[in-house]
Amino acid sequence: MSGNAPKSRGMIQYVFKQFMDSLKVKKRETVGTIVGRDPYGNIYYELPAQPQLGKRRPTRWYNTADTNKADVLDKDRWAGFDSDLPSEWESWLRHRRTEPPTDDEVMKSLAIGEMKKVNAAKLEMKRLQELEAQGLDTGPPKPQDHEKTP
């Protein structure tokens, strides 16, 4: 029986190895596969799910055109935080959609956004012309004089 029992040093190594495995140290891939790019120059990556390591969902991230680094924290803590992201890619990053968007989807969405901006500008010009026709002031509100107590 004593031949099958692990020695105390072997038991400590076994426990330490299991502990390190539970932290997933060096168990995941370090570089993801490139899934796609968007018109703003962002590059999107994905690591597949690894259920044997406890990762049920894939890991997804992106690098901006400004940083172009896997580790954004080395350059600037908030670098790329305010970068432009198409809504389709954002929904893919947040696991709201399983498949990455196609270039056609992204371009259609951006074209619709531009069309809405143009239409909004036309409506605003029409509204200002109507206000001028009525004789109303179209400028910003003037500062008001407030009564001051002595």
N, C-alpha and C positions, 0 to 999 in steps of 0.2 A: 503494500500500500504506500509506503513512504517513497517508492520510486516514481509514482504518478503525481504526487503532490508537488506543486511548484515551490522552489526555494524562496526565501523571503525577498532576496534581491530581485529575482525574476518576477515576483508578485508586484513589487513596487514599479518596476519597468512596465509591466502589463497595465497597471492602473494609470500610470502617467501617459502611456500610449493611448489608452482609451479616452483619457481626459483631453489630450491634444486633438484626437480625432473628433471629439464632440465639438470642439471649437472650429473645426473645418480648416485648420491651418494647413495650407498648401494642398488642399484636396480639390479645390476648384480650379478651373482653367484661369489663367491670368489674362488672356486676351480673348475677347469675344469675336464673333463673326460679324462682319459688316452686313447689315440688313438693307440699308438704303441711304439715300441722300435727299435733301430737299433743296428748293431753289435758293434758300438763304445760305447754303454752304454747310449746314449741319450734317454730321455723319452719325448714323444710328447703329447701335451694336446690340447684340443679344447673346447671352449665355444660356444654353438649354437647361431645363429643369433637371435636377439630379435627386430623385426621391430617396436613393440610398444614403444621401448625406443630409436629408431633411429639407431639401429645397423643392417644394412642390410646384412653384411657379418659376418661369424663366426670369433671369435678371436682365433688365433692359436699361440702357442709358444712351446719352448722346454727347458728342463733342461739338462745340461751336467752331465756327470758322476762325474766331479770334483766338481761342485757346489752342485748339487742335492738339490737345494733350489728353491722355487717359486720366491723369491725376490733376484735376483742376485746382486742388488745394495748394499745390506747390506754387502756382503762378499767382493766383489771387483767390481769396476765399469765396467771393461772390462772382467770379468771372463767368460770364455766360448765363448768369441767372436771369437777366432781363433780355435775353436774345429772342429774336422772332422765331416762333414755332408754329407751323401750320396745325390747325385743330385736329386734323386726322392723325398726325404723328404724335401729338400730345395724348390722344385717346389710346394709341397703341402703347405708348410708354407707361400709361397708368393701367394697363391690362383691361381696358374697356373693349378692345377688339383684339382678336387672336392673330389675324393676319396683318402684316404691315400694309400701309396704303400704297396704291400705285401712283405713278407720276401723273396720270390722267386725272385721278381723283383730286390730287393736291392742286393741280393747275386749274381745274374747274372751280374749286373752292376759292382760290385766289382771284380768279376772274370775276366771280360773283361778288366778292368783297369789293373789288375795284368799281364794279358797276354800281353797287350801293353807294359808294362814296360820291360818284359822279351824280347820281340821282339826288342824293341829299344836298349837294351843292346847288343843283338846279332849283330844288324846292326852296332853299334858303334865299336864293336870289329873287325868286318869284314872291316870296313873303315880304322881303324888303321893298320890292317895287310896289306891292299893294299898300304897305304902310306909308310909303312916300306919297302915293296917290291920294290917300286919306288925309294927308297933311300931318301925320304923326312923326315924331322924332325917332330915327332909327339908330341913333348913337347909344353909347352906354349911358347909364343913369348918371346924372350930375351929382356932385357931393352936396349934401344938405347942410344948411346952417342949423346948428342945434343951439338951443338956448343955454347960455352959460350962467351959472349962479356965481354971484360975486363973492 
